[in-house]
Amino acid sequence: MNPIDTWHGLLRPEELTASAFAQLAARMRAERLTFGDRVHCPFLRPLFLTEDDERRVREFAETLAVLGERVVGAAMAEPALLDELGLRPDERRLIDIEPGYARASTSSRVDTFLLPGSLQAAEYNAESPAGFGYTERLAGVFAQLPVMERFRAAFDVEAYSLTATMLDALMTSYRDWGGTAQPPTIGIVDWRNVPTWSEFEILQERFTSLGVPTIVCAPEDLEFDGRELRGLGRKIDLLYRRVLINDITSHPAECEALVRACEARAVCMANAFRCKIPHKKAFFAVLTDPRHAGLFSEREHEVIARHVPWTRVVGETRTSKGAEAFDLVPWIRRNRDDLVLKPNDEYGGAGVTLGWELGESAWDAALQEALAAPAGTWIVQEKIAVRREVFPWFQGGGDAVMTDMLVDMAPYLFLGKLAGFLTRLSATGLANVTSGGGQVPSFRVRPRQ
């Protein structure tokens, strides 16, 4: 029994109308499921995962999290590896701050494409992945749809507990750091104008309901007196940092209290600044370059070969792919149909250039731009297989149309363990909410006996 066919067969004509979507959108807005002024989900089907799907993703994603932490340790011991990864001097100053506990990434996320015969990774978000609060609440909206009630007659359906699991991870990092407050006060910190502010409010409500007082504030709301970090007048014990390191380095005055408190070990912060090391997209270049083979076991090399795309930092250098050795720049020029250029340190799909969508002159111009940038600014990556499925799409708020969509399924890892998924859909070659895509919840399903 196929869950997709079953779901689509259970949809009724009146559920696919613009007026039905208007009601669904109103429910999402009431639940704060908005990114800026857009609702998160203009689709009327979740992603369905079997137990085997989940097992395959877990095995890879949890291995990748282990490798991320190992590369952090190697890079902290060997500054030349920081050069390869493209860490700037202002970033190095931050990662030199001793976090007070071992793990760099309390939370992380892998962008993957799961296909019947393969699993391909696109990149690793090791810094401060957004969306799990939205995802859990969106699953709650879908769980109450009438079509879901009909679907449960044929399938057992399980949602993923994300916010409580993330809170447990934050609390573990706090205890590992040496924190003793019972309970600690959490401060969720980011700029007030970010489109994900509504998610912080969702997390604040949820963490507080679970017994951990939580405030949401901006970096400029923080004050540090040499002993305590305070936000909105309240002492913060555990800083859940959603403000990105790029923003901290570009706005040092606004972020001074945050940085000084971390330097003084006056607050536990997750993720630690050292998460920036595997967050760089050049992390995949370290994984796939034979020069670093000694960092990984034979089994880990097999996992990398199966799931991680060949990646290199763009520059005038000689390298290899398999048994072939070559000069990198002319090789990139010749192989645009199979390559992607990406900024080493951006998010939301910014700057990603798909070679197969460009003509020769446009590709060459993109390559020249990458070469003209400071060393370590751009990476080149091999094209990967992507997943596509048909979803009912209320495009523009109109009646739903069955549309073939790209499906980017991104597992969340809290303390390196799989917790759930962010699933994004797009009609283009890039799947992210920032660039205009949407998301759907994911459910584990099993046919009823």
C-alpha positions as CSV (number, residue, x, y, z in Angstrom):
1,M,0.0,0.0,0.0
2,N,1.5,3.3,-1.1
3,P,0.9,6.2,1.4
4,I,1.1,8.9,-1.3
5,D,-1.5,7.3,-3.5
6,T,-3.7,6.6,-0.5
7,W,-3.5,10.2,0.7
8,H,-4.2,11.7,-2.8
9,G,-7.1,9.2,-3.2
10,L,-8.7,10.4,0.1
11,L,-8.6,14.1,-0.8
12,R,-12.1,15.5,-1.6
13,P,-12.7,18.1,-4.2
14,E,-13.9,20.7,-1.6
15,E,-10.6,20.3,0.2
16,L,-8.6,21.4,-2.9
17,T,-10.3,24.8,-3.4
18,A,-8.9,28.3,-2.8
19,S,-11.5,28.8,0.0
20,A,-10.3,25.6,1.8
21,F,-6.7,26.9,1.6
22,A,-7.9,30.3,3.0
23,Q,-9.1,28.4,6.1
24,L,-5.9,26.4,6.3
25,A,-3.8,29.6,5.9
26,A,-5.8,31.3,8.6
27,R,-5.1,28.4,11.0
28,M,-1.4,28.6,10.2
29,R,-1.3,32.3,10.9
30,A,-3.1,31.8,14.2
31,E,-0.3,29.3,15.0
32,R,2.4,31.8,14.0
33,L,3.4,29.6,11.0
34,T,4.7,32.5,8.9
35,F,7.9,33.5,7.4
36,G,7.7,37.2,7.1
37,D,4.2,37.7,5.7
38,R,4.0,34.3,4.0
39,V,2.5,31.1,5.5
40,H,4.9,28.2,5.6
41,C,2.9,25.6,3.8
42,P,0.9,26.1,0.6
43,F,0.7,22.3,0.1
44,L,-1.8,19.7,1.1
45,R,0.3,16.6,1.8
46,P,3.0,15.8,4.3
47,L,6.1,13.9,3.5
48,F,5.8,10.2,4.5
49,L,8.8,8.3,5.8
50,T,9.0,4.5,6.3
51,E,11.0,3.0,9.2
52,D,13.6,2.0,6.5
53,D,13.8,5.6,5.2
54,E,14.4,6.9,8.7
55,R,17.0,4.2,9.4
56,R,19.0,5.1,6.3
57,V,18.9,8.8,7.1
58,R,19.8,8.3,10.7
59,E,22.9,6.2,9.9
60,F,24.3,8.8,7.6
61,A,23.3,12.0,9.5
62,E,24.5,10.8,12.9
63,T,27.8,9.7,11.3
64,L,28.2,13.2,9.7
65,A,27.6,14.8,13.1
66,V,30.5,12.7,14.5
67,L,32.7,13.8,11.6
68,G,31.8,17.4,12.2
69,E,32.9,17.3,15.8
70,R,36.1,15.5,14.8
71,V,37.0,18.1,12.2
72,V,36.5,20.8,14.9
73,G,39.1,19.1,17.1
74,A,41.5,18.6,14.2
75,A,41.2,22.2,13.1
76,M,41.6,23.6,16.6
77,A,44.9,21.6,16.8
78,E,46.1,22.5,13.3
79,P,45.6,26.1,12.1
80,A,46.4,25.2,8.5
81,L,43.1,23.3,8.4
82,L,41.3,26.5,9.5
83,D,42.9,28.2,6.5
84,E,41.6,25.4,4.2
85,L,38.1,25.8,5.6
86,G,38.2,29.6,5.0
87,L,37.9,30.8,8.6
88,R,38.5,34.6,8.7
89,P,40.6,36.3,11.4
90,D,37.5,37.8,13.1
91,E,35.9,34.3,13.2
92,R,39.1,32.8,14.6
93,R,39.0,35.2,17.5
94,L,35.5,33.8,18.4
95,I,36.4,30.2,18.0
96,D,39.4,30.7,20.2
97,I,37.0,31.4,23.1
98,E,36.8,28.3,25.2
99,P,33.2,27.2,25.3
100,G,33.4,25.3,28.5
101,Y,32.0,22.0,27.2
102,A,33.1,19.6,24.4
103,R,30.4,19.7,21.7
104,A,30.6,22.5,19.1
105,S,27.0,21.8,17.7
106,T,24.3,21.2,20.3
107,S,21.9,21.3,17.3
108,S,22.6,20.9,13.6
109,R,20.9,19.9,10.4
110,V,21.8,18.1,7.1
111,D,20.3,19.1,3.8
112,T,19.6,15.7,2.0
113,F,17.8,14.2,-0.9
114,L,16.5,10.7,-0.1
115,L,15.8,8.5,-3.1
116,P,14.9,4.8,-3.3
117,G,18.4,3.8,-4.1
118,S,20.5,6.6,-2.7
119,L,20.9,9.3,-0.1
120,Q,22.7,12.5,-1.1
121,A,23.8,15.3,1.1
122,A,23.9,18.9,-0.2
123,E,25.4,20.7,2.9
124,Y,25.6,20.7,6.7
125,N,24.1,23.4,8.8
126,A,26.2,23.1,12.0
127,E,25.6,26.6,13.3
128,S,22.0,27.3,14.5
129,P,19.4,25.6,12.2
130,A,16.0,27.2,12.2
131,G,12.6,25.7,11.7
132,F,12.1,22.9,14.2
133,G,9.5,24.9,16.2
134,Y,7.6,25.7,13.0
135,T,7.9,22.1,11.9
136,E,6.4,20.6,15.0
137,R,3.6,23.1,15.1
138,L,2.8,22.5,11.4
139,A,2.7,18.8,12.1
140,G,0.0,19.6,14.7
141,V,-2.0,21.4,12.1
142,F,-1.9,18.6,9.7
143,A,-2.7,16.0,12.4
144,Q,-6.1,17.7,12.8
145,L,-7.0,17.8,9.1
146,P,-10.1,15.7,8.2
147,V,-8.1,13.9,5.5
148,M,-5.6,12.8,8.1
149,E,-8.3,11.2,10.1
150,R,-9.3,9.2,7.0
151,F,-5.7,8.4,6.3
152,R,-5.2,7.0,9.8
153,A,-7.7,4.2,9.0
154,A,-5.1,2.8,6.6
155,F,-1.8,3.9,8.2
156,D,-0.3,4.3,11.7
157,V,1.1,7.9,11.7
158,E,3.7,9.3,14.1
159,A,4.9,12.9,14.4
160,Y,8.4,13.9,15.6
161,S,8.9,15.5,19.0
162,L,11.3,18.3,18.3
163,T,11.0,21.2,20.8
164,A,11.1,19.0,23.9
165,T,14.1,17.1,22.4
166,M,15.9,20.3,21.6
167,L,15.3,21.6,25.1
168,D,16.8,18.4,26.5
169,A,19.8,18.9,24.3
170,L,20.2,22.5,25.5
171,M,19.9,21.4,29.1
172,T,22.5,18.7,28.6
173,S,25.0,21.2,27.1
174,Y,24.3,23.5,30.1
175,R,25.0,20.7,32.6
176,D,28.1,19.7,30.7
177,W,29.3,23.3,30.9
178,G,28.9,23.2,34.6
179,G,25.6,25.0,35.0
180,T,23.8,24.5,38.3
181,A,20.7,26.7,38.1
182,Q,17.5,24.7,38.7
183,P,16.1,25.5,36.2
184,P,18.3,27.9,34.2
185,T,16.8,30.9,32.4
186,I,17.2,30.6,28.6
187,G,17.7,33.6,26.4
188,I,16.9,33.2,22.7
189,V,18.9,35.9,20.9
190,D,18.6,37.2,17.4
191,W,17.8,40.4,15.6
192,R,14.2,41.7,16.0
193,N,13.7,42.1,12.2
194,V,14.5,38.5,11.2
195,P,11.5,36.7,9.6
196,T,11.9,33.8,12.0
197,W,11.1,35.9,15.1
198,S,7.7,34.2,15.3
199,E,9.5,30.8,15.8
200,F,11.4,32.2,18.8
201,E,8.0,33.1,20.4
202,I,6.8,29.5,19.7
203,L,9.9,28.1,21.4
204,Q,9.6,30.6,24.3
205,E,6.0,29.4,24.9
206,R,7.0,25.7,24.6
207,F,10.2,25.8,26.8
208,T,8.4,27.8,29.4
209,S,5.5,25.3,29.5
210,L,8.1,22.6,30.0
211,G,9.3,24.3,33.1
212,V,12.3,26.3,31.8
213,P,11.8,30.1,31.9
214,T,12.7,31.6,28.6
215,I,13.0,35.1,27.2
216,V,13.5,36.3,23.6
217,C,15.6,39.3,23.0
218,A,18.0,41.0,20.5
219,P,21.8,41.3,20.9
220,E,21.5,45.0,21.7
221,D,19.2,44.1,24.6
222,L,22.0,42.2,26.4
223,E,24.1,43.7,29.2
224,F,27.2,42.3,30.9
225,D,28.5,43.7,34.1
226,G,31.5,41.4,34.4
227,R,29.6,38.7,36.4
228,E,26.1,38.2,34.8
229,L,24.6,38.4,31.4
230,R,21.2,40.1,31.5
231,G,18.6,40.5,28.8
232,L,15.5,42.7,29.3
233,G,16.5,43.0,32.9
234,R,16.7,39.2,33.6
235,K,19.8,37.1,34.3
236,I,20.5,34.6,31.4
237,D,22.1,31.3,32.4
238,L,21.8,29.6,29.0
239,L,22.1,31.5,25.8
240,Y,20.4,29.8,22.8
241,R,22.2,31.7,20.1
242,R,20.2,32.2,16.9
243,V,22.1,35.3,15.8
244,L,24.6,34.1,13.3
245,I,28.4,34.4,13.7
246,N,28.5,36.4,10.4
247,D,26.2,39.0,12.1
248,I,28.2,39.0,15.3
249,T,31.4,39.8,13.4
250,S,29.8,42.5,11.3
251,H,28.0,44.1,14.2
252,P,30.6,44.0,17.0
253,A,29.2,46.9,19.1
254,E,25.7,45.4,19.3
255,C,27.1,42.0,20.1
256,E,29.8,43.0,22.6
257,A,28.0,42.0,25.7
258,L,27.3,38.5,24.3
259,V,31.0,38.0,23.3
260,R,32.3,39.3,26.6
261,A,30.0,37.1,28.6
262,C,31.2,34.0,26.7
263,E,34.9,35.1,27.2
264,A,34.3,35.4,30.9
265,R,32.5,32.0,31.1
266,A,29.6,33.9,32.7
267,V,27.0,32.2,30.4
268,C,26.7,28.9,28.6
269,M,26.0,29.4,24.9
270,A,24.7,26.9,22.4
271,N,25.8,26.5,19.7
272,A,29.4,27.3,20.6
273,F,31.3,29.5,18.3
274,R,33.4,26.5,17.1
275,C,30.4,25.2,15.3
276,K,31.5,27.6,12.5
277,I,34.2,25.1,11.6
278,P,32.0,22.3,10.1
279,H,29.4,24.9,9.1
280,K,31.6,26.2,6.4
281,K,30.7,24.5,3.1
282,A,34.4,23.6,2.7
283,F,33.8,21.0,5.4
284,F,32.7,18.7,2.6
285,A,36.0,19.4,0.8
286,V,37.8,18.2,3.9
287,L,35.7,15.0,3.9
288,T,36.3,14.3,0.2
289,D,39.9,15.3,-0.2
290,P,42.4,12.3,0.1
291,R,44.9,14.6,1.8
292,H,42.7,14.3,5.0
293,A,42.0,10.6,4.7
294,G,43.8,9.9,8.0
295,L,41.1,11.7,9.9
296,F,38.5,9.1,9.1
297,S,38.0,5.3,9.5
298,E,37.4,2.9,6.7
299,R,33.7,2.7,7.5
300,E,33.5,6.5,7.6
301,H,35.2,6.7,4.2
302,E,32.6,4.4,2.8
303,V,29.8,6.6,4.2
304,I,31.4,9.7,2.8
305,A,31.8,8.1,-0.6
306,R,28.2,7.1,-0.7
307,H,26.6,10.2,0.5
308,V,28.8,13.3,0.4
309,P,29.4,15.1,-2.9
310,W,32.9,15.7,-4.1
311,T,33.8,19.3,-3.1
312,R,36.8,21.6,-3.4
313,V,37.6,25.2,-2.5
314,V,37.8,27.2,-5.7
315,G,41.4,28.3,-6.5
316,E,44.3,27.9,-8.8
317,T,45.4,24.5,-7.6
318,R,45.9,20.9,-8.6
319,T,43.6,18.3,-7.2
320,S,41.9,14.9,-8.0
321,K,38.6,13.2,-8.3
322,G,38.8,9.4,-8.1
323,A,41.9,8.3,-10.1
324,E,41.9,11.5,-12.2
325,A,44.3,14.4,-11.3
326,F,43.9,17.8,-12.9
327,D,44.2,21.6,-12.6
328,L,41.1,22.6,-10.9
329,V,40.1,25.9,-12.7
330,P,40.2,24.6,-16.3
331,W,38.4,21.4,-15.1
332,I,35.6,23.5,-13.6
333,R,35.3,25.3,-16.9
334,R,34.9,22.1,-18.9
335,N,32.4,20.4,-16.5
336,R,29.8,23.0,-15.8
337,D,26.9,20.6,-16.6
338,D,27.9,18.5,-13.6
339,L,28.9,21.2,-11.1
340,V,27.6,23.8,-8.6
341,L,29.4,26.9,-7.4
342,K,28.5,28.0,-3.8
343,P,29.7,30.7,-1.4
344,N,31.6,28.9,1.4
345,D,29.6,30.7,4.0
346,E,26.0,31.8,3.0
347,Y,22.5,30.5,3.8
348,G,19.1,30.4,2.1
349,G,20.5,29.5,-1.2
350,A,22.2,32.9,-1.6
351,G,24.8,32.9,-4.4
352,V,24.3,29.2,-5.4
353,T,25.0,28.8,-9.1
354,L,23.8,25.6,-10.9
355,G,26.2,25.0,-13.9
356,W,23.6,23.0,-15.9
357,E,21.3,26.0,-15.9
358,L,23.9,28.4,-17.4
359,G,25.5,28.9,-20.8
360,E,29.2,28.7,-21.2
361,S,29.8,32.5,-20.9
362,A,27.6,32.9,-17.8
363,W,29.4,30.0,-16.1
364,D,32.8,31.4,-16.9
365,A,31.7,34.8,-15.5
366,A,30.6,33.1,-12.3
367,L,33.9,31.2,-12.1
368,Q,35.8,34.5,-12.6
369,E,33.8,36.1,-9.8
370,A,34.7,33.2,-7.5
371,L,38.4,33.4,-8.4
372,A,38.5,37.2,-7.8
373,A,37.2,36.8,-4.3
374,P,39.5,36.3,-1.3
375,A,40.8,32.8,-1.0
376,G,38.4,30.4,0.6
377,T,35.3,32.3,-0.4
378,W,33.8,29.9,-2.9
379,I,33.5,26.1,-3.2
380,V,32.7,23.9,-6.2
381,Q,30.7,20.8,-5.8
382,E,29.5,17.9,-8.0
383,K,25.9,17.7,-9.0
384,I,23.8,15.4,-6.9
385,A,20.6,13.4,-7.5
386,V,17.5,15.1,-6.2
387,R,14.1,13.8,-5.1
388,R,10.9,15.0,-6.8
389,E,7.3,14.1,-5.9
390,V,3.9,15.3,-6.8
391,F,2.1,17.5,-4.2
392,P,-1.2,19.4,-4.2
393,W,0.0,23.0,-4.4
394,F,-2.2,26.1,-3.7
395,Q,0.0,28.3,-5.8
396,G,-0.8,31.9,-5.3
397,G,-3.6,31.0,-2.9
398,G,-5.7,29.5,-5.8
399,D,-7.2,26.0,-6.1
400,A,-4.7,23.2,-5.6
401,V,-2.9,21.8,-8.6
402,M,-1.0,18.6,-8.5
403,T,2.6,19.7,-9.2
404,D,6.0,18.0,-9.4
405,M,8.2,19.5,-6.6
406,L,11.8,19.1,-5.6
407,V,11.9,17.6,-2.1
408,D,14.7,18.6,0.3
409,M,14.5,16.6,3.5
410,A,16.8,17.9,6.2
411,P,17.2,15.8,9.3
412,Y,17.7,17.7,12.6
413,L,20.4,16.4,14.9
414,F,20.3,17.3,18.6
415,L,23.5,16.3,20.4
416,G,24.3,14.4,17.2
417,K,21.1,12.2,17.3
418,L,18.3,12.3,14.8
419,A,15.3,14.1,16.2
420,G,13.1,14.9,13.1
421,F,13.0,16.6,9.8
422,L,12.6,20.0,8.1
423,T,11.1,19.2,4.7
424,R,11.1,21.9,2.0
425,L,9.6,21.9,-1.4
426,S,10.4,23.9,-4.5
427,A,9.4,24.1,-8.1
428,T,12.9,25.3,-8.9
429,G,16.4,23.8,-8.4
430,L,16.8,25.3,-4.9
431,A,14.6,24.3,-2.0
432,N,14.6,26.8,0.9
433,V,12.1,29.0,2.5
434,T,14.3,32.1,2.2
435,S,14.3,31.9,-1.6
436,G,10.6,31.4,-1.9
437,G,10.1,27.6,-1.3
438,G,7.6,26.2,1.2
439,Q,7.7,23.4,3.7
440,V,5.6,20.4,4.7
441,P,5.6,18.3,7.9
442,S,7.1,14.8,7.9
443,F,5.5,11.8,9.5
444,R,6.7,8.3,10.1
445,V,4.0,5.9,8.6
446,R,3.4,2.2,8.8
447,P,0.5,0.3,7.1
448,R,-2.1,-0.9,9.6
449,Q,-2.2,-4.6,9.9
